[in-house]
Amino acid sequence: MSLSQPLIRFAVPDDDEALSRLDRDTWSYLHAVKPREQPPYRPFFTDRFGPRDHLVAELDGRVVGYIRLGYPTALPATAHVRQIQGLAVADSARGHGLGRTLVRAAVDRAREQGARRITLRVLGHNTPARKLYEAEGFVVEGVLPGEFLLDGAYVDDVLMGQALGPGVWRNAAARDS
Protein backbone atom coordinates (compact mmCIF):
# COMPACT_ATOMS: atom_id res chain seq x y z
CA MET A 1 0.00 0.00 0.00
CA SER A 2 1.38 3.39 -0.94
CA LEU A 3 0.34 6.41 1.04
CA SER A 4 -0.10 9.90 -0.30
CA GLN A 5 1.93 12.71 1.25
CA PRO A 6 0.70 13.38 4.80
CA LEU A 7 -0.41 16.80 5.94
CA ILE A 8 1.29 17.72 9.22
CA ARG A 9 -0.62 20.40 11.09
CA PHE A 10 -1.49 21.60 14.55
CA ALA A 11 -4.39 19.80 16.13
CA VAL A 12 -7.69 21.68 16.42
CA PRO A 13 -10.45 21.20 19.01
CA ASP A 14 -12.51 19.20 16.50
CA ASP A 15 -9.74 16.53 16.45
CA ASP A 16 -10.52 15.50 20.04
CA GLU A 17 -12.62 12.43 19.21
CA ALA A 18 -10.36 11.21 16.39
CA LEU A 19 -7.25 11.52 18.58
CA SER A 20 -8.96 9.84 21.51
CA ARG A 21 -10.00 6.96 19.24
CA LEU A 22 -6.47 6.73 17.80
CA ASP A 23 -5.04 6.45 21.33
CA ARG A 24 -7.50 3.68 22.19
CA ASP A 25 -6.90 1.83 18.91
CA THR A 26 -3.11 1.90 19.25
CA TRP A 27 -2.92 1.19 22.99
CA SER A 28 -0.34 -1.44 23.94
CA TYR A 29 1.97 -2.21 26.87
CA LEU A 30 4.76 -1.81 24.31
CA HIS A 31 4.48 1.94 24.85
CA ALA A 32 1.77 2.63 27.46
CA VAL A 33 2.33 2.72 31.22
CA LYS A 34 -1.32 3.35 32.05
CA PRO A 35 -3.98 0.65 31.79
CA ARG A 36 -6.23 0.63 28.74
CA GLU A 37 -8.89 3.33 29.11
CA GLN A 38 -12.44 2.12 29.61
CA PRO A 39 -15.70 3.96 28.88
CA PRO A 40 -16.77 6.59 29.57
CA TYR A 41 -13.77 8.03 27.72
CA ARG A 42 -12.20 11.27 28.86
CA PRO A 43 -11.54 14.09 26.39
CA PHE A 44 -8.19 13.83 24.61
CA PHE A 45 -7.35 17.49 25.18
CA THR A 46 -6.80 18.59 28.78
CA ASP A 47 -5.88 21.73 30.66
CA ARG A 48 -2.26 20.56 30.48
CA PHE A 49 -2.17 19.56 26.80
CA GLY A 50 -4.37 21.37 24.32
CA PRO A 51 -4.55 21.33 20.53
CA ARG A 52 -1.44 23.53 20.07
CA ASP A 53 0.65 20.96 21.95
CA HIS A 54 -0.08 18.34 19.28
CA LEU A 55 1.06 17.98 15.70
CA VAL A 56 -1.28 15.77 13.70
CA ALA A 57 -0.61 13.63 10.63
CA GLU A 58 -3.57 13.62 8.27
CA LEU A 59 -3.99 11.48 5.16
CA ASP A 60 -6.88 12.01 2.79
CA GLY A 61 -8.72 14.02 5.43
CA ARG A 62 -8.29 11.36 8.12
CA VAL A 63 -6.21 11.73 11.32
CA VAL A 64 -3.67 8.88 11.30
CA GLY A 65 -1.08 10.05 13.82
CA TYR A 66 0.02 12.64 16.31
CA ILE A 67 2.95 13.74 18.41
CA ARG A 68 2.64 15.67 21.69
CA LEU A 69 5.30 18.25 22.48
CA GLY A 70 5.43 19.82 25.92
CA TYR A 71 7.68 21.04 28.68
CA PRO A 72 9.33 18.42 30.90
CA THR A 73 8.45 20.45 34.02
CA ALA A 74 6.79 23.73 34.96
CA LEU A 75 10.10 25.03 36.34
CA PRO A 76 11.56 28.17 34.73
CA ALA A 77 14.96 26.42 34.84
CA THR A 78 13.77 23.95 32.15
CA ALA A 79 12.02 26.48 29.90
CA HIS A 80 14.68 25.85 27.21
CA VAL A 81 13.74 22.15 26.98
CA ARG A 82 10.87 20.54 25.08
CA GLN A 83 9.82 16.95 25.57
CA ILE A 84 8.03 14.52 23.30
CA GLN A 85 5.29 13.21 25.56
CA GLY A 86 3.30 11.04 23.21
CA LEU A 87 3.42 9.59 19.71
CA ALA A 88 0.87 7.41 17.95
CA VAL A 89 0.41 6.22 14.37
CA ALA A 90 -2.62 4.27 13.19
CA ASP A 91 -1.89 0.62 12.39
CA SER A 92 -3.13 1.18 8.84
CA ALA A 93 -0.51 3.91 8.29
CA ARG A 94 2.53 2.26 9.90
CA GLY A 95 5.63 1.40 7.95
CA HIS A 96 5.46 4.44 5.69
CA GLY A 97 7.59 6.93 7.64
CA LEU A 98 4.81 8.80 9.45
CA GLY A 99 6.45 8.34 12.85
CA ARG A 100 9.71 9.73 11.46
CA THR A 101 7.85 12.64 9.83
CA LEU A 102 6.14 13.47 13.13
CA VAL A 103 9.40 13.30 15.12
CA ARG A 104 11.09 15.61 12.62
CA ALA A 105 8.13 18.01 12.80
CA ALA A 106 8.36 18.04 16.61
CA VAL A 107 12.10 18.76 16.50
CA ASP A 108 11.48 21.58 14.03
CA ARG A 109 8.69 22.95 16.23
CA ALA A 110 10.92 22.83 19.31
CA ARG A 111 13.58 24.79 17.43
CA GLU A 112 10.95 27.35 16.32
CA GLN A 113 10.00 27.77 19.97
CA GLY A 114 13.64 28.52 20.83
CA ALA A 115 14.32 25.24 22.63
CA ARG A 116 17.93 24.27 23.08
CA ARG A 117 17.18 20.63 23.95
CA ILE A 118 14.53 18.06 23.20
CA THR A 119 14.02 14.98 25.33
CA LEU A 120 11.73 11.97 25.62
CA ARG A 121 11.14 8.83 27.64
CA VAL A 122 10.64 5.47 25.95
CA LEU A 123 10.08 2.01 27.36
CA GLY A 124 13.17 -0.18 27.12
CA HIS A 125 11.34 -3.00 25.36
CA ASN A 126 9.98 -0.70 22.63
CA THR A 127 12.75 -1.47 20.13
CA PRO A 128 11.03 0.05 17.07
CA ALA A 129 10.55 3.40 18.82
CA ARG A 130 14.08 3.42 20.22
CA LYS A 131 15.53 2.74 16.74
CA LEU A 132 13.41 5.54 15.27
CA TYR A 133 14.56 8.04 17.90
CA GLU A 134 18.20 7.00 17.53
CA ALA A 135 17.96 7.41 13.75
CA GLU A 136 16.65 10.93 14.33
CA GLY A 137 19.62 11.94 16.50
CA PHE A 138 18.41 11.14 20.01
CA VAL A 139 20.91 9.50 22.34
CA VAL A 140 20.34 7.52 25.52
CA GLU A 141 21.04 9.83 28.45
CA GLY A 142 19.90 7.54 31.23
CA VAL A 143 18.09 4.36 32.10
CA LEU A 144 15.84 3.69 35.09
CA PRO A 145 16.06 -0.11 35.34
CA GLY A 146 12.80 -1.94 36.03
CA GLU A 147 10.95 1.34 36.57
CA PHE A 148 7.57 -0.02 35.45
CA LEU A 149 5.72 -3.27 36.10
CA LEU A 150 3.70 -3.80 32.91
CA ASP A 151 1.69 -6.88 32.13
CA GLY A 152 3.70 -8.91 34.67
CA ALA A 153 7.18 -7.80 33.49
CA TYR A 154 9.57 -5.17 34.80
CA VAL A 155 10.43 -2.68 32.07
CA ASP A 156 13.18 -0.04 31.90
CA ASP A 157 12.40 3.65 31.42
CA VAL A 158 14.92 4.98 28.88
CA LEU A 159 15.65 8.72 28.86
CA MET A 160 16.77 10.09 25.51
CA GLY A 161 17.59 13.56 24.24
CA GLN A 162 19.44 15.72 21.79
CA ALA A 163 20.87 19.21 21.65
CA LEU A 164 19.15 21.69 19.35
CA GLY A 165 21.46 24.62 19.62
CA PRO A 166 24.97 25.79 20.45
CA GLY A 167 26.19 25.71 24.02
CA VAL A 168 24.21 22.65 25.06
CA TRP A 169 26.18 19.50 25.74
CA ARG A 170 24.95 16.16 24.47
CA ASN A 171 26.35 14.42 27.53
CA ALA A 172 28.99 14.71 30.23
CA ALA A 173 31.60 12.81 28.16
CA ALA A 174 31.38 15.39 25.36
CA ARG A 175 31.58 18.22 27.87
CA ASP A 176 34.65 16.78 29.58
CA SER A 177 36.62 15.97 26.41
C-alpha positions in Angstrom: 0.0 0.0 0.0 1.4 3.4 -0.9 0.3 6.4 1.0 -0.1 9.9 -0.3 1.9 12.7 1.2 0.7 13.4 4.8 -0.4 16.8 5.9 1.3 17.7 9.2 -0.6 20.4 11.1 -1.5 21.6 14.5 -4.4 19.8 16.1 -7.7 21.7 16.4 -10.4 21.2 19.0 -12.5 19.2 16.5 -9.7 16.5 16.5 -10.5 15.5 20.0 -12.6 12.4 19.2 -10.4 11.2 16.4 -7.2 11.5 18.6 -9.0 9.8 21.5 -10.0 7.0 19.2 -6.5 6.7 17.8 -5.0 6.5 21.3 -7.5 3.7 22.2 -6.9 1.8 18.9 -3.1 1.9 19.2 -2.9 1.2 23.0 -0.3 -1.4 23.9 2.0 -2.2 26.9 4.8 -1.8 24.3 4.5 1.9 24.8 1.8 2.6 27.5 2.3 2.7 31.2 -1.3 3.4 32.0 -4.0 0.6 31.8 -6.2 0.6 28.7 -8.9 3.3 29.1 -12.4 2.1 29.6 -15.7 4.0 28.9 -16.8 6.6 29.6 -13.8 8.0 27.7 -12.2 11.3 28.9 -11.5 14.1 26.4 -8.2 13.8 24.6 -7.3 17.5 25.2 -6.8 18.6 28.8 -5.9 21.7 30.7 -2.3 20.6 30.5 -2.2 19.6 26.8 -4.4 21.4 24.3 -4.5 21.3 20.5 -1.4 23.5 20.1 0.7 21.0 22.0 -0.1 18.3 19.3 1.1 18.0 15.7 -1.3 15.8 13.7 -0.6 13.6 10.6 -3.6 13.6 8.3 -4.0 11.5 5.2 -6.9 12.0 2.8 -8.7 14.0 5.4 -8.3 11.4 8.1 -6.2 11.7 11.3 -3.7 8.9 11.3 -1.1 10.0 13.8 0.0 12.6 16.3 3.0 13.7 18.4 2.6 15.7 21.7 5.3 18.2 22.5 5.4 19.8 25.9 7.7 21.0 28.7 9.3 18.4 30.9 8.4 20.4 34.0 6.8 23.7 35.0 10.1 25.0 36.3 11.6 28.2 34.7 15.0 26.4 34.8 13.8 24.0 32.2 12.0 26.5 29.9 14.7 25.8 27.2 13.7 22.2 27.0 10.9 20.5 25.1 9.8 17.0 25.6 8.0 14.5 23.3 5.3 13.2 25.6 3.3 11.0 23.2 3.4 9.6 19.7 0.9 7.4 17.9 0.4 6.2 14.4 -2.6 4.3 13.2 -1.9 0.6 12.4 -3.1 1.2 8.8 -0.5 3.9 8.3 2.5 2.3 9.9 5.6 1.4 8.0 5.5 4.4 5.7 7.6 6.9 7.6 4.8 8.8 9.5 6.5 8.3 12.9 9.7 9.7 11.5 7.9 12.6 9.8 6.1 13.5 13.1 9.4 13.3 15.1 11.1 15.6 12.6 8.1 18.0 12.8 8.4 18.0 16.6 12.1 18.8 16.5 11.5 21.6 14.0 8.7 23.0 16.2 10.9 22.8 19.3 13.6 24.8 17.4 10.9 27.4 16.3 10.0 27.8 20.0 13.6 28.5 20.8 14.3 25.2 22.6 17.9 24.3 23.1 17.2 20.6 23.9 14.5 18.1 23.2 14.0 15.0 25.3 11.7 12.0 25.6 11.1 8.8 27.6 10.6 5.5 25.9 10.1 2.0 27.4 13.2 -0.2 27.1 11.3 -3.0 25.4 10.0 -0.7 22.6 12.7 -1.5 20.1 11.0 0.0 17.1 10.5 3.4 18.8 14.1 3.4 20.2 15.5 2.7 16.7 13.4 5.5 15.3 14.6 8.0 17.9 18.2 7.0 17.5 18.0 7.4 13.7 16.6 10.9 14.3 19.6 11.9 16.5 18.4 11.1 20.0 20.9 9.5 22.3 20.3 7.5 25.5 21.0 9.8 28.4 19.9 7.5 31.2 18.1 4.4 32.1 15.8 3.7 35.1 16.1 -0.1 35.3 12.8 -1.9 36.0 10.9 1.3 36.6 7.6 0.0 35.4 5.7 -3.3 36.1 3.7 -3.8 32.9 1.7 -6.9 32.1 3.7 -8.9 34.7 7.2 -7.8 33.5 9.6 -5.2 34.8 10.4 -2.7 32.1 13.2 0.0 31.9 12.4 3.6 31.4 14.9 5.0 28.9 15.6 8.7 28.9 16.8 10.1 25.5 17.6 13.6 24.2 19.4 15.7 21.8 20.9 19.2 21.7 19.2 21.7 19.3 21.5 24.6 19.6 25.0 25.8 20.5 26.2 25.7 24.0 24.2 22.6 25.1 26.2 19.5 25.7 24.9 16.2 24.5 26.4 14.4 27.5 29.0 14.7 30.2 31.6 12.8 28.2 31.4 15.4 25.4 31.6 18.2 27.9 34.6 16.8 29.6 36.6 16.0 26.4 
